[in-house]
């Protein structure tokens, strides 16, 4: 039988060699440490973009994305939550060929099982353009804050969605 | 774009084309007092600290480090870096290792070209340059080609990536190339499924060729657009060729042809500095490559200017032919239909990409039919003390050169990259300006017109080199208006 996918996917995005761009990866690691007793939750770090992420997100019911953001309007280290439902996809489209939202829409067009709910936790970055391993101090300090937000989102969702038998769970590949 | 059609005179426009581009970039268009285009530039954001990032690191780390700087073509950087290490340590890969590298590299080219054709360039041609913005995306493409084709595109891409991952471990950050070889061979038991994949890839490439004929070439208005003067520059072309001057992605000499198609130069990557020089402009951090023997004559085309191009259009021009039979057939039709060699129409890059897609698939099939591919002699050990090494490949977007110098312990002292988009930068600037001049008159700027300008550089598939995932704090398309003193007058935002 196909492996039953996690119902909740926490997906941290970023490039670990590009300073603060890596913050999503750092937050994901912290979230994994805090949620390790929850088998229906998967925490994945990915350097992928666009279509590459389709394979990651197929099969889950709920997706929490963690990514860096550079609005220039708030202080570095500021943590924000975005909901896909509340915010049209194009407003926060990823800067790559095909953003995560187009990827989800595409997968839905193909009839794949994709998350019905997507939430995004972002961290405002200071520097995401210098090749360097490591975060700037203000962004480093935000890792715990962002991880707490993610954990809270996941726990709240799990409380409202009690586990189902594996046989009823969606299969990867849709 | 509610405000976009308003007239703006004596202003500077900035287009921030986040959609469908790798990384960030924007176009700046300077209008004169009459509302005509004075200058237009493509601006690319700076990726800082490469030299410092590399200095003092063991040269053997470079394939892994350089593949990290770019999430778009990690395999190209990984391979160019690996070849630079071959050169640095004076060791050539074994026959089997070379074939495996070529297999992985052609698989990467195939995957990247397929992505561009359907996802990045597709919206322009398959959906159409004048289609509403809401339809010019991958979903619009699927709407035209059908859901089943869309599924095939996704499935084929996944399978090809699985092949790359089989050898490289990770597609995005491969761990695969070693000086003198590769880290993993091909098990005979896995051969049949990869042979099947190569056959399917070839069928897919031929199918894509058919799609391109049906949806693009069958339309006279598209063909007219491709061959229009607004998208035409008579420049030099550069690309890697094999011993018979045929298009080669993994290895060979770098060949340059002049605007008439005659050979101008042919040289091994190690001599790149004799032929490629870099020009600096105050308004851009990026260096503009030009042909050293001709000198920098400004942003202009013609035989006297050192401006040249790389990428599919340039590769087909710079070679005498394709290295595989079906690709050669496709190339023959391409040149016949577009008026013979060389083709100067920037938008023909998309068609040239289809031709290369076929060659990549056929090459995969040929390599997998070679008994050497499952050999077990995977590496030759380095034989010389390191001092300097240069390696080059044809990245999907054009010639990519890695150059390292080390101390006697093999620690990097200097690292220089010539990336594809840098090779193309001067010609892209020409294209953007010419397209802007062609479509913006009396300051009339509409979404459709801006898209025509974007198309001019999207054909090159420019890679902005940084794998930043940062969600932009602004919207997908931004036009900033400046007055002559470069003060921001207002911003127009496309939703």
Interface residues (C-beta under 8 A of the other chain):
Chain A: X13 X14 X15 X16 X17 X18 X21 X24 X47 X48 X49 X50 X51 X52 X54 X55 X67 X68 X69 X70 X71 X72 X73 X90 X91 X92 X93 X94 X95 X96 X97 X98 X102 X105 X106 X109 X110 X120 X122 X125 X128 X129 X130 X131 X132
Chain B: X18 X19 X20 X21 X22 X23 X24 X45 X46 X47 X48 X49 X50 X52 X53 X65 X68 X69 X71 X115 X119 X120 X137 X138 X139 X142 X147 X150 X151 X154 X157 X158 X161 X171 X172 X173 X466 X467 X468 X469 X470 X471 X472 X473 X474 X475 X476 X495
